[in-house]
Amino acid sequence: MAHWLFNEEHEMFRRAVRSFVKKEILPFVEEWERAEEFPRELYRRMGELGYFGIKFPEAYGGMEADLIAEAVLIEELARCGSGGVAAGLGAHFRIALTPIWKFGNEDQKRTYLMPGIAGEKVAALGITEADVDSDVAGIRTTTRKDGNEYVLNGNKMFITNGVMADFVVVAAKTDPAANHKGISLFIVERGSPGFLVGKKLKKLGWRSSDTAELILDEVRVPAANLIGEENKGFYYIMQNFQWERICMALQSVALAELALEQAIRYAGERTQFGQPIQKFQVIQHMLVDMAVNIEKARQLTYHALYLFMNGEDALTETAMAKALAGEMVREVTDAAVQIHGGNGYMMEFPVQRYWRDARLQSIGGGTTQIMNKMIVKQLGLAGN
């Protein structure tokens, strides 16, 4: 559906990305889901096409385009129907590379950002820990200064690209007593002594993305790998959270739209009592409810995107969009499975994957409950 937010250049870019997804991702989704990973070559291919560099400066191999173009890419990647592929690629270019671009020094940008944009190196962001999900200030990974090095100790959990990554942007406390004011960000390279993949995690959904537990045991990192200023990491992380949440809302809307398309197609083909089930009013109303709920989430998400790209305070709208879209996609994909009946429960039909992948949308990037807590605060309501 056309929207005023997108101009003709955006729509041309959308057509190009959609063609790429159709030819180079869709035919392999089932294979990658079974393998529980997608090939490293896909990163290189995305780099060759310039897709990783949309928002980054031309000086580092980027396109220096606007955030609307990146939003188009995020939507179209989500439409491949594999949350894992979209998550693995997205974690690389829109989450892990961003702190280096915004706060890193010139050497870090040349060493890590440029090959990341080219798809030659894979990046991950290491913030989450087993007992610390949405509470970034509560991370327990610590570091101490030793000459020209920092020594990191701790564990990270649920890290997308954790197995494949060539480097990880790790959050650690340089001043544990200072709570959130004592967090710093470091670039840790794969192969560093003491830096290990604890295990590759098995997941309900997003199966084609590699997700890992990471162990840091006396890992020595050069002081040159500190991103920005010491003890400023929490603020660096927070600055990108709004964009991450808008991206997750965009993914939710795109996945829900895909589920609706599949449900409409199936309802037109599946016959019961001598006619397509699409003729039954109860199915028609289910499909209408799905379409209306998708559109609600889409409009709120686009509004948040518009505010954010124009530099306005979009904290409330971003939290609302993330919460609404994350819950909506769960409901829409569940309805799509229901419309498919018994076939919806079979692995041969993609709606079961949409349903499994959708479940994370209300958890990752800040749970719905955390979003609601933020909105309560923004509205000035009573409560903690």
Secondary structure, 3 states (H helix, E strand, C coil): CCCCCCCHHHHHHHHHHHHHHHHHCHHHHHHHHHHCCCCCHHHHHHHHCCHHHCCCCHHHCCCCCCHHHHHHHHHHHHCCCCHHHHHHHHHHHHHHHHHHHHHCCHHHHHHHHHHHHCCCCCEEEECCECCECCCHHHCCCEEEEECCEEEEEEEEEEEECCCCCCEEEEEEECCHHHHHHHEEEEEEECCCCCEEEEEECCCCCCCCCCEEEEEEEEEEEEHHHEECCCCCHHHHHHHHHHHHHHHHHHHHHHHHHHHHHHHHHHHHHCEECCEEHHHCHHHHHHHHHHHHHHHHHHHHHHHHHHHHHCCCCCHHHHHHHHHHHHHHHHHHHHHHHHHHHHHHHCCCCCHHHHHHHHHHHHCCCCCHHHHHHHHHHHCCCCCC
